Amino acid sequence: MRCLTINEQVAWLAENRLPFQPYNKKLSETTFYLQFHAPSRFHQIEALTETFLDQIVNAKDAMITVVDTPLMTTSNFRLFEQLRNAHGEKRLWLETPAHLFGREEQPDLIGLFGLTVIFGWMAYLYVPNSRSVLYNWEGEIFDFWTAEETTMSEMAKLIDRFTLKMTPTGAPRRIS
């Protein structure tokens, strides 16, 4: 895992043609979108994230950006900082909010994303090779954007397989 500053994150996203924090933004190109309720148990979050990365988007590398920690406690922030320190990161989280993972680090990525869900934080999971973004909204709702219609279709099937529910306005659709 390598932590990135906001400027490094923006450059990586631009290089990979991914939108910076797309929630509530008009995107510059046609994109597919859906919204669904997040799993409630940690093992379900891990299984969904792993299946998403392996089968839906075929992730080679990916980036998690923690954008807000509204329900932060001392214990969960301490665990988060220890994970960062274990990867050699000494800078403050606010200086380096993005976490870039290689394929071989996928178990760490899955664990970190799962913790952001359980902690009720807000975080983006960016996957460049499918040009997809999964957004954790305080552990309750996931938003998903992708540039590929087949990826959207596969994501909808994954949501069904995990018996998760779409939000009332979250049915898969094309936006631009």
Helices and strands as residue ranges (DSSP letters): E 2-4, H 6-15, E 31-37, H 42-51, I 52-56, E 61-68, H 74-86, E 98-102, G 103-105, H 106-118, E 122-127, G 128-130, E 132-137, E 141-146, H 149-161, E 173-175
